[in-house]
Amino acid sequence: MAAHLQPSLFDQETEVRVGPLDGLRRTHLGHGAWIDVLPQWLGGADALFETLARDVPWRAEERMMYERVVPVPRLLAFYGRDDALPHPALDAARAALSAHYGPELGGPFTTAGLCHYRDGRDGVAWHGDTIGRGSTHDTMVAILSLGAPRHLALRPRIAGPAAVRRPLGHGDLIVMGGSCQRTWEHAILKTARAVGPRISVQFRPDGVR
């Protein structure tokens, strides 16, 4: 059974609103990759978490592993360029990110992938978003985290820079840019610790999965 969300003491807002992006802080990881991080970018993030957890048509998937079919350890939803997003705050977030990063990215963010991590038994293994142009070109993936914090871990694909861990939840924003999808991998690692549920919203441009 999924854990119950413990609300943030620092976000008691019931109105969901996108904040300014002028507080972003960029960290250069090496090999042409960087991340921008902005804590508590979204006000009312816990209220949005509860709405999405209840209203999004989450689906459970399976995959083949070691010659057997196993459940994917998280729930999923995907909204393409022409799909209506499940909450106006996500439209506002995508528009703000596109306005801020569009000149550097070369276009807007167009899609939204949602992952629901119900507790510490859910996670996602090491990977890069390299389906499409992310395998050959610099791009960006912006992740809005809702609910309980989980560590996003990043490690280089080749020796050199040290691995990085960022705790993300309760409206935090991270943007992975430059060569990050090609030269680094990222993961939400499973944990035996008692952790609450988390939803991540991944905004991507066309041609990146």
Stockholm file with secondary structure:
# STOCKHOLM 1.0

chainA/1-209         MAAHLQPSLFDQETEVRVGPLDGLRRTHLGHGAWIDVLPQWLGGADALFETLARDVPWRAEERMMYERVVPVPRLLAFYGRDDALPHPALDAARAALSAHYGPELGGPFTTAGLCHYRDGRDGVAWHGDTIGRGSTHDTMVAILSLGAPRHLALRPRIAGPAAVRRPLGHGDLIVMGGSCQRTWEHAILKTARAVGPRISVQFRPDGVR
#=GR chainA/1-209 SS CCCCCCCCTTCCCSSCEECCSTTCEEEEEETTEEEEEETTCEETHHHHHHHHHHHSCCEEEEEEETTEEEEEEEEEEEECTTSCCSSHHHHHHHHHHHHHHHHHHTSCCCEEEEEEECSTTCCEEEECCCSBGGGTSCCCEEEEEEESCEEEEEEESSSSSCCEEEEECTTEEEEEEETHHHHEEEEECCCSSCCCCEEEEEEECTTBC
#=GC SS_cons         CCCCCCCCTTCCCSSCEECCSTTCEEEEEETTEEEEEETTCEETHHHHHHHHHHHSCCEEEEEEETTEEEEEEEEEEEECTTSCCSSHHHHHHHHHHHHHHHHHHTSCCCEEEEEEECSTTCCEEEECCCSBGGGTSCCCEEEEEEESCEEEEEEESSSSSCCEEEEECTTEEEEEEETHHHHEEEEECCCSSCCCCEEEEEEECTTBC
//
